């Protein structure tokens, strides 16, 4: 069995690998990576990041978003959101945005992974999962960047706050909110 075949044996469809992962099985990692990409066994996503595509009857399946970001960051502590997610809050947002934000502890900036671009935002606190309270705090953090009627949007946010877990909202506003967001939530939640 050749070294390249040994490398192929370890690769699993749907998985994302770093160059360092492949290096464990190969003495000539760069040559083997080039051969595997040329054969279509691997797809290069970005510098040092590769994907083993899953095959279906419809063709190759792109890398799963969460797995892609986890491999890129080498960390599980992140959440992925889009301004389009605010529409689920029913506060008057209706725009669709072609942006994925990754709140994390390590990276900051826009990175292209495969054919997808992500805006990585480094934060001192990142919640474990996306909740309606987190979406509302993030909406207020980014309200000025949205293509919505601002006064009407903020009025609807005030009404929505009354229907949510005030303790959780206050905690998220303190941990995840900007200074302006913390002040707004503090004043609105103190009135409750």
C-alpha positions in Angstrom: 0.0 0.0 0.0 1.4 3.4 -1.0 1.6 6.4 1.3 -1.0 8.1 -0.7 -3.4 5.2 -0.4 -2.8 5.2 3.4 -3.7 8.9 3.5 -6.9 8.2 1.4 -7.9 5.4 3.8 -8.0 7.9 6.7 -10.1 10.5 4.9 -13.9 10.4 5.6 -16.5 12.0 3.3 -18.0 15.2 4.7 -15.1 15.9 6.9 -12.9 19.0 6.9 -9.1 18.6 7.5 -6.2 20.9 8.2 -2.9 20.3 6.6 -1.6 19.3 10.0 -4.2 16.5 10.2 -2.9 15.0 6.9 0.7 15.4 8.0 0.1 12.7 10.6 -0.3 10.2 7.8 2.1 11.5 5.2 5.8 12.3 5.0 5.3 14.3 1.8 2.2 16.2 2.8 2.3 19.0 0.2 2.8 16.6 -2.7 0.0 14.3 -1.4 -2.4 17.2 -0.9 -1.7 18.4 -4.5 -2.4 14.9 -5.8 -5.6 14.4 -3.7 -6.9 17.8 -4.9 -6.0 17.0 -8.6 -7.8 13.6 -8.2 -10.9 15.3 -6.7 -10.6 13.4 -3.4 -10.0 16.7 -1.6 -11.3 20.2 -2.3 -9.1 23.1 -1.1 -11.3 25.5 1.0 -8.6 28.0 2.1 -4.9 28.0 3.0 -4.3 24.7 4.8 -8.0 23.7 5.0 -9.4 20.9 2.9 -12.7 19.1 2.5 -13.5 15.5 1.5 -16.7 16.0 -0.5 -19.7 13.7 0.1 -21.2 12.3 -3.1 -25.0 12.1 -3.6 -27.1 11.3 -6.6 -27.3 15.1 -7.2 -23.5 15.6 -7.1 -21.0 16.8 -4.5 -22.4 18.1 -1.2 -20.6 21.2 0.1 -19.1 21.2 3.6 -21.5 21.6 6.5 -21.3 25.1 7.8 -20.8 24.3 11.4 -18.0 21.7 10.7 -16.3 24.1 8.3 -16.2 26.9 10.8 -15.2 24.6 13.7 -12.3 23.3 11.7 -11.2 26.7 10.6 -11.2 28.1 14.1 -10.0 24.8 15.7 -12.5 25.6 18.4 -16.2 24.8 19.2 -16.9 28.0 21.0 -18.8 30.1 18.4 -22.2 30.9 17.1 -23.2 31.5 13.5 -25.9 34.1 12.7 -27.2 36.2 9.9 -29.1 39.5 10.0 -31.8 37.6 8.1 -32.4 35.6 11.3 -33.9 38.7 12.9 -37.0 38.2 10.7 -38.0 35.4 13.0 -38.4 37.9 15.9 -41.4 39.5 14.2 -40.3 43.0 15.0 -40.8 44.4 11.5 -37.6 43.2 9.8 -38.1 41.7 6.4 -34.8 42.1 4.5 -32.8 39.1 3.4 -29.0 39.5 3.9 -26.3 37.5 2.3 -24.0 37.6 5.3 -23.0 35.0 7.8 -21.5 36.3 11.1 -19.4 34.0 13.3 -19.1 35.3 16.8 -16.0 33.7 18.3 -13.0 34.2 20.6 -10.2 33.9 18.0 -10.7 35.5 14.6 -11.8 38.9 13.3 -12.4 39.8 9.6 -14.0 38.4 6.5 -12.7 35.0 5.4 -13.6 33.0 2.4 -13.9 29.3 3.1 -14.5 27.4 -0.1 -17.2 29.3 -2.0 -18.7 30.9 1.1 -17.6 34.1 2.9 -18.0 34.5 6.7 -17.6 37.7 8.8 -15.8 36.6 11.9 -16.4 38.8 14.9 -14.2 38.4 17.9 -16.1 38.9 21.2 -15.1 38.6 24.9 -18.3 36.6 25.4 -20.0 34.2 23.0 -23.2 32.4 24.0 -23.4 28.7 23.5 -26.4 28.8 21.1 -28.6 31.2 19.2 -31.8 32.1 21.1 -34.5 34.6 20.5 -33.0 36.7 23.3 -29.6 36.6 21.7 -31.1 37.6 18.3 -32.9 40.6 19.9 -29.7 41.8 21.6 -27.7 41.3 18.4 -30.4 43.1 16.4 -30.1 46.2 18.7 -26.3 46.0 18.5 -26.5 46.2 14.7 -29.8 48.1 14.2 -28.1 51.1 12.5 -26.7 48.8 9.8 -30.1 47.4 8.9 -32.1 48.6 5.9 -35.3 49.1 8.1 -37.3 51.9 9.4 -35.3 52.6 12.6 -38.0 54.3 14.8 -40.6 51.7 14.0 -38.1 48.9 14.5 -37.1 50.1 17.9 -40.7 50.6 18.9 -41.4 46.9 18.0 -38.3 45.8 19.9 -39.7 47.5 23.0 -42.9 45.5 22.6 -41.1 42.3 22.0 -38.9 42.7 25.1 -42.1 42.5 27.2 -42.8 39.0 25.9 -39.3 37.6 26.6 -37.3 36.3 29.6 -36.2 39.6 31.2 -33.5 38.0 33.4 -31.9 36.3 30.3 -32.2 39.4 28.2 -30.5 41.6 30.8 -27.7 39.0 31.2 -27.2 38.8 27.4 -27.3 42.6 27.0 -24.6 42.9 29.7 -22.4 40.1 28.3 -22.9 40.5 24.6 -24.3 44.0 24.0 -22.6 47.2 23.0 -22.6 50.1 25.5 -25.7 51.6 23.8 -27.5 48.2 23.8 -26.8 47.7 27.5 -28.2 51.2 28.3 -31.3 50.6 26.2 -32.0 47.2 27.7 -31.3 48.4 31.2 -33.7 51.3 30.9 -36.4 49.2 29.3 -36.1 46.2 31.6 -36.0 48.4 34.7 -39.4 49.8 33.7 -40.9 46.2 33.8 
